[in-house]
Amino acid sequence: MIASVRGRVATIAPDGAVVEVGGVGMLVHCTPGTLATLRLGEEVRLATSLVVREDSLTLFGFAADDERAVFEMLQTANGVGPKVALAMLAVHTPNALRMAVASADVKALTRVPGVGPKGAQRIIVDLKDRLGTPEEAVNAALDGGGVTPPWRDQVHSGLVGLGYPARDADEAVAAVAPQADAEIAQGRVPQVAALLKAALRVLSVR
């Protein structure tokens, strides 16, 4: 198993990045949150999980070891493959997933593309008490306390990482802020993946 990779970030795309390791460019599929931490040309260390199939070898990368551990644990649930597991981590943080499973929050899990009510219920049954104890600090993901919401930094960093000037990234973040505020008003953590896509649409029509 390839547990981690360290090297220079050669390219960044909406769904992954190429990291040069010993002269070899390795395609690593990542969540928007992880991509937001990458910078072109800079060295990075990603925790990785290698998914082996008969006709493919697919590498998934994460900014933190905990995110990788949750990614792998999610796949032990019936009906959850690597694509769905990655989508779950694109919508929810590891602690938000722990909270959703521990509290049997079907609604939260069905916000993930590809997860329906029955699938969410199976995930809750299969992973109950296996994902670990949810941290109360997950509420910090919501805007409060006068601090900059995490989604702003993640979306801004993601746009800059894709090559957009900081000023353009600032304007795009401001443009999608109402969408994030609406999520927060409903007690939900803003979805970085959706906000990043919305910001890219804003920049594409300029």
Sequence and secondary structure as in RCSB ss.txt:
>XXXX:A:sequence
MIASVRGRVATIAPDGAVVEVGGVGMLVHCTPGTLATLRLGEEVRLATSLVVREDSLTLFGFAADDERAVFEMLQ
TANGVGPKVALAMLAVHTPNALRMAVASADVKALTRVPGVGPKGAQRIIVDLKDRLGTPEEAVNAALDGGGVTPP
WRDQVHSGLVGLGYPARDADEAVAAVAPQADAEIAQGRVPQVAALLKAALRVLSVR
>XXXX:A:secstr
   EEEEEEEEEETTEEEEEETTEEEEEE  HHHHTT  TTSEEEEEEEEEEETTEEEEEEESSHHHHHHHHHHT
TSTT  HHHHHHHHHHS HHHHHHHHHTT HHHHTTSTT  HHHHHHHHHHHTTTS    GGGGGGSS TTS  H
HHHHHHHHHHHTT  HHHHHHHHHHHHHHHHHHHHTT    HHHHHHHHHHHHHT 
